[in-house]
Every structure is written in C-alpha cells, then in structure tokens.
Amino acid sequence: MAKNELISINYNNGKAEIITTRGILKLENGDVESIKKGNFPSGIKKSNIIDGISLKSIRNILLKALVPKRREDGKNQATLLWELIQNSYFFCDKTGFAYILVNNIPMPVENVLFADSLAYLFYRNKGIIPSSESISLVQKLCRAKAKEKILEIGVRVHKIGSSLIYDPINDDGSVIFVNKDGITTAIPQDPLTVRHNGMLPAPIEDGEIEDLKTLLSLWNLGKEQEVVLTGIIGTNFVPDIPHVITVITGAHGAGKSSLSDVIKLIVDPNVVVRNSLRFDEREIAVSSMHEWVLNFDNVNSIIPDLITDLLCRISTGQGFRKRKLFTDQDDLILQYRRPIVITAINEPAYAPDFLDRALIIRLYLIPESQRKTDVEIQRAIERYVPRIRGLYLKALSRAIAIYPEVEKEFQGKLLRMADVIIWGEAIIRSLGYEPGKFYSSFSSLQLNETQASASENLLIMGIQRILKLTEEWRGTIRDLYDEIKGVMAEMGISEKDPLYKQLPKNYRDLGRKITSLLPSLLNLGIEIKEIRGNERIKVIRRVDKKIENFDAPQHADNVGNVGEAEKSNENIPTNEPTIKDGNVDNSKSDSITESDKEKNVSENTDITKNNVDHNVVYQDPEKFNVSSITDITGETSNPNRIEKNNFPEEDDNGYGFDYYRILTSFQYEFTKNNGQIIKVNCKEGEVRKLSNKTAILHRSCVEKACPNGHWDPFERQCIYNMGGSSDE
C-alpha cells in the first residue's frame, strides 16, 4: 500500500478539512477546539484517512491555519478593530481595573458586554465577524492604554472636593453634585463613578420627612431605633468614611428582610437586593467591588472570625489582597469602604471588633392587626423610596453646610465611630430633629448592646464581679488569670461546664482577650491600664462613663420644619420610659421625677393597653396544676398566691435567676439536689424563670424579659419603679 501523505488543511468559518492522499476528513468546530488543546477525538484519531500521519504535525498545521489572514492592505482583524476605538477615553482605577468611556458611561474592559460591543462594531464597519482571538488582543491593548491615566472613582457615590456625587444611572451619563450651595445634575468632564451589571436607575422625587416616617412605621421600631436608622441611611450616601455594620435581628415575622431591602434600595437599587453571606473571602471582596451597599440576608450561622475581620475591614476601608489566579503571580488588590447590612434571627457574630462596629436593630414582632402583605410592602417601597431619596439629597446639602459646626460641637464627646456620629447628627438636624438627638440615641443603643453582650461574656462578668469587692484591682495578668478562675469556681463553673471553654488556655491568651475587650469594658465604665516596670501591672477600676444628654445651641438656620411629634421647648426631648411588647425602656429616665415614673407605671404597664399578647404566651393559672409542680420538684407551693410562670427550675448554685423570654424553642435538663433529673421544654413566646447559667448556655434562644426592670410573675408585666436601679 502506498504511503499516506498530508496534502493540506483548510479552515473556514469554524470548520476544517484535512486533505490526504487517501481522501478528505471534515472536522466540526468542536473537533477543531479539541485539537487546538492537543486532544484528538477518538473517531478522528482512528480514521483511516490520517493513518500514518503524525498527529503533532496535523495540529501544528491546523494552528497556523487558524491565524487570521491578512487583508490586502496588510492589516489583520485585531489591528483594524483597534483602529476603530484607539481614540476613545481609557482610564484605570487605583486597584488596576481598566475602563473605556462609551457614550459618557464608563464600561469595564474585561466586561463581556464590552467584548460583544467590539464584535458588533467591527461587523457594522467591516461587514465580517471578528475572531475571538482578535477581540482578546484588542482587550489587552485597552488595558495597556488605560494604565496611562489613573483616576479615583466610586460606585454609586463619590466625593470630589467639597461635593458629594450620587450616580442615579442616567442614560446620558450625568451624575448629581451635592454641596452646601444645593444640588445640580451634570455630565462630568472626567468619569467619577463606574457602573456594574445589576445596578438599577434611582429615580428621584421631592419628598418630606413624613414620607420616611410613614414608610418606617411599617416595622415595629422603637423611637431611638427610628432616629438612629434615619441618620444611618443618610450616612450611606457619604463616601470615604468608615460605615457601621447594621445588624437587624428578630424573630420570624418581624420584617427583617423587608427593612434591609429599604435600606439598600434607598441608596443603591440593584436587580439582586439580597445576597447570601458565603464564608469566602474572595467572593465577599468582589461583591464589594460591584455594589455600594452590601445586603446579606438570613445569616443564621455564627460568622467565623476570619470573615468578621474581613467585614470590619470592608466597612472601615482597609485593603484586601488575594492572588487573581492560582496559575499566575498577579495580586487582586481591593480597598473599599462599604455600608453593610446583615439580617439574622440572633446576633451573627460575637467578635469584639465586629460588635464595636455593629449597630444592632432588634425588631419586635409586628402585631397581626398591623401586618402587611408582600405586595402592600412593595407598593409602599415603590411609592415612598424615590421621595425619600430626594429628601436625603436635599438634607445632605444642608448637612454639608453645618458639618464643620457639628464637628466642633462634638469635640471630646465622640465614641469610636466618630465620622458616622458627626454625619448622622448633621443629617438628622437637617431633617428637622433637635441637636443631640442622633448622638444620644446612637449612644444609648450602643450602651444597651454592650451591656447585653457583657452578660454573655464570662471574662467581663468575672471582672465586674471582682470590682464588686474592691474599687480598684492591681496585679499582673497572671494574677488576673488566677483571680478569674477563682471567680468561676465561686460561680460553680467547673472544667466540665461548657462555659469553662470561654476561659483562655493560659494567662498570655487572657492578655490578648482583654486587649480586644477594652472598648467594651470602657463603655461599661471599667478602665484597664498598665503600669510598666519590672513587671507589667494591670490596674482595673471603675470610671464615670455615663452617657450624658448632649446640650448644643439651637440654630434656626440649621434645622428645617419640625413635625408635631418632635416639637419641644427643650433642646433634648422629654426622656420618658417607653414600653414595647412588654419591655420597659428606662435608658432615658434619669431626668424625670419619681411622680412621673409612678404615673407612667400606672398608665403604661397595663398589658391590656399595650397589646403584647401577640408576642408573649403565658401559662393559664386556671389550667396550671399546683400539685404537679410539687410532684416534679418535691417542693411545696403557696396555694394562696400562684406565680403565673412558676416553672420547675434548677437550684441556685451561684448564678442567680431572672425571667427570660423564649425566642426559639429548646429543651434543657438539670439535676436536683436529690439526684432527680428534670427535663424542661421551653416553647417560643413564653416567659420563664431561668438560672442565668441556663440563659447563657442558650443565649441565642432567649432574651431578658425586662432588661431595664423586673418581671412581676404574678401580674405578668414589667415593673421598673422599684425604689432604686435594677442590678442586672
């Protein structure tokens, strides 16, 4: 048989032909792509037409046939395509991503939409479809050209000079400039913001403060929560400042997700409003590049410390560095400041740094009579959000004007999130609230959360217990370690106890833990200093860290019209305790008289007037069998006065008791002194008397029934006028 020889290989429109002395072998596009990668399909490899011919030579000749043929003028497709766009406006941001300006709108060079537009541009001008290789070469040239001009740009918002920039995604590329002189819309000379897939236009209408209050009234917010949330939404329009991590918690039916949607949509509408929080650094970092407000919904797992650290860095503006691909040595460098919203049933993280940056908004259940359908909520959002957006832009203009004055007034009074407090206060004043309203409300919420987290932290509890015995404690970190272990022994916490795991393994780890808790301890009025000498001596003592009402002068030109609910002759509104779902908020009761308190007790603690039955389920005393308690616990009860929530409970072993509302059903067991094992089922909605130990072990399932007062088990209501402050 004559030797088989290769004659030629022809390629046209994705198809190829291998011509040999034995015949013609036709290749489809999929076969060509496989051969390009060095993988010959088995049917082709075994074909008699190419038998005896080197597969390597076939592949090399095929690759040469794939190279774009030169036109008669000597230019290939890539060169002709580049000539069509080479005079465009190219630039690069500070992280190295390249953009091209198309109709006044920046477009990422790596975007698939840009590749598609190149293909269509070439076809429209030359009448042929360019190859993918040609488009890829042109994109490389675009990246190189863009590096010649580096600009600082933002996503949705930006700042240039004294003006804030807001991008409503207009078709003509225009953006909104906000400064102390007012609001203007113009097309910038140089790009100021970029757009990514999914970003939606943000229509703007004239709005009033009542529009915002009406929309927020759909959720069961407290007065302080409403004030703080109003200010925080305004700060989300401000770039280049550290932002808080807004954490919205509450039981099912509290409206957590819909409230987070509103926070997101007011500032940064997007096709995907809610995202899931996957514990992946790269994915979170890339999301921060494509969106301004990050909204993570339904985070019901404890966030690992690695991820909470990343979220803290994103909210405050620290950098992120990661390898782009495992096959190259290029770094992906991102550095952004982003507002973050997280919804969860319980607190999703307990890291001190995370809690220090977090604003916890605890939502109560919405009464059935006030519930809205999803359709009704969406209609309200569509109606009010454009007005609220316009309201905030006008308020920002006034806030910029009074910002220097507000900053000066708050010197020496700032907490950690100083920028947020100053901007929030300026925005709140511009919306018509009196001076100090945002500061006092924000500080009160933060203090309440610090106290709540402290009740779950064994180290803070130990230090607080030490300071109950002495006004000042001195010693080395080793001494403090032994002291806390002694306190734990007094509390009945043994090495077998799950709570014992909170104790650091050694005194060196304790030192690092204490350092991370310093801000929380200071907010609780506990100061820890170190005296360095031959030994490092820790000095622990109480300091006066009480939050005082901020008293600033009223300026008529700084404040707009105030609604009836906000009008007052005083700079600070009357600090009246409020009752919400059976809970008494006494955080602002310092300035009212005892007679006022008694009046409020009689008027407000009547549970029939506060409609709390939707949130708390009580044991029916008529159906409650007293003898059953005697049989279970071996103890007798007073038949003359039956405690309406008299549930069997473990013996007091040093922890103490309190009344807790059950957020999520759970079961626990304990052993009586006589050795009898008791199992207790706690049902969602009940108020139960629990030992503090049990409450700590199930802290994600319970909350104190009266965090600022005492629960009366006979009257089934909160009592706070006890002749003295409640010692929680």
ABEGO torsion letter per residue (X at the ends): XBBBBBABBBBBGGBBBBBBAAEBBBBBAAAAAAAAAGBBBAAAAABAAABGBBAAAAAAAAAAAABBBBBAAGBBAAAAAAAAAAABBBBBBAAGBBBBBBGGBBBBAABAAAAAAAAAAAAAAAGBBBBAAAAAAAAAAAAAAAAABBBBBBBGBBBBEABBBBBAGBAAGBBBBBBAAEBBBBBBABBABBBBBGBBBBBBBBBBAAAAAAAAAABBBBAAAAAAAAAAAAAAABBGBBBBBBBBBEBBGAGAAAAAAAAAAAABBBABABBBBBBBAAAAAAAAAABABBBBBGBABBBBAAAAAAAAAAAAGBBBBBBABAABABBBBBBBBBBBBBBBABBABABAAAAAABBBBBBBBBBAAABBBAAAAAAAAAAAAAAAAAAAAAAAAAAAAAAAAAAAAABGABBABAAAAAAAAAAAAAAGBBBGAAAAAAAAAAAAAAAAAAAABAAAAAAAAAAAABABBBEBAAAAAAAAAAAAAAAGBBAABAAAAABBABAAAAAAAAAAAAAAAAAAGBBBBBBBBABBBBBBBBBBABBBBBBBBBBAAABBBBBAAABBABABBBBBBBBBGGBBBAAAAAABBAAAAAAAAAAAABAAAAGAAAABBBBBAAABBAAAAAAAAGBBBBAABBBAABBBBBBBAGAEBBBBBBABBBBBBBBBAAGBBBBBBBBBGBBBBBBAAAAAAAAAABBBABAABBBBAAAGBBBABAGEBBBX
